[in-house]
Amino acid sequence: MSSLLVFPGQGAQQPGMLHRLPEAAVVRECLDEARAVLGEDVALLDTPQALASTRAVQLCLLIAGVACARLLLENTVLPAYVAGLSIGAYPAAVLAESLAFADALRLVSLRGELMQQAYPQGYGMTALIGLELTAVDKLLAQVHSAGTPVYLANINADNQCVIAGSDEAMRALVALMGRDGVVRRLAVSVPSHCPLLDEPAQVLAAAFAQVPVQAPRLGYLSASSARLLRGAEQIRDDLAFNMRRVVDWRGTVQSAYERGARLQIELPPGSVLTGLARRVFEQGTVIAFDGARLDSLKALLDEEGRRHR
């Protein structure tokens, strides 16, 4: 048996999320490092107004994920695997020691700016709940065109996926759905995980070429391929291009379970990934950092670590 730490993607952000981080030395160190690297007051990134910016959202998710994971893992057995949904892959890579936190901050700052500049308005993402993937594919084929681009972006569960594209195209697809399924527009202002982000991904890849990336010290599961990546160049490619690749979160969690993971802990903010994992983890425990006692989470990690040995 083993454990998995997961990091949420854009849409999970909450106003005040950095101000609600636990009071601890390791958390303060993360905030101080972020402030020094970015040259700005990171306490201003999590206001409702600031979170209208893709860059601010992504930086908040990175900082919160790394800070809480480092706190969780102080004097505790390390997890066997880490995985992150979209921007969540960056704190996962930092925890796996593939990417330095300082480099992750700079790259995520650039990533957010590139995505925001590419599509400042008129685009986004929508979750479709209750439809099988084959039904979504048929709807996409009916709507997608050069003038109304819309793509499959995330496969979150057997009957839950996310589409990305223009507002007009997403409205047209939802109209064709009628009363089938539930629709939820996500708090994401860019069309992530589709070919619309080809150009920003290429620019980010050029920046990545100048940054050292190491082979992971923990099992790093790619949410794009749902596979374990062992090489530094594999992870460099995964991080640089995950903004334009479909997310297979269902497959990623299934892969961890098949590899023996029986404990999943979701780092802040929120618990969306916890809900999704319950459909896969037929045996074991899935729990979110938010709302749980830190000592209880550490005890779960230690217990799972002893079983793994």
Buried (B, 14 or more C-beta within 10 A) or exposed (E): BBBBBBBBBBBBBBBEBBEEBEEBEBBEEBBEBBBEBBEEEBEEBBBEEBBEBBBBBBBBBBBBBBBBBBBBBEEBBBBBBBBBBBBBBBBBBBBBEBBBBBBBBBBBBBBBBBBBEBBEEEBBBBBBBEBEBEBBEEBBEEBBEEEBBBBBBBBBBEBBBBBBBBBBBBBBBBEEBEEEBEBEEBBBBBBBBBEBBEEBBEBBBEBBEEBEBBBBEBBBBBBBBBBBBEBBEBBBBBBBBBBBBBBBBBBBBBBBBEBBBBBBBBBBBBBBBBBBBBBBBEEBBBBBBBEBEBEEBBEBBBBBBEEBE
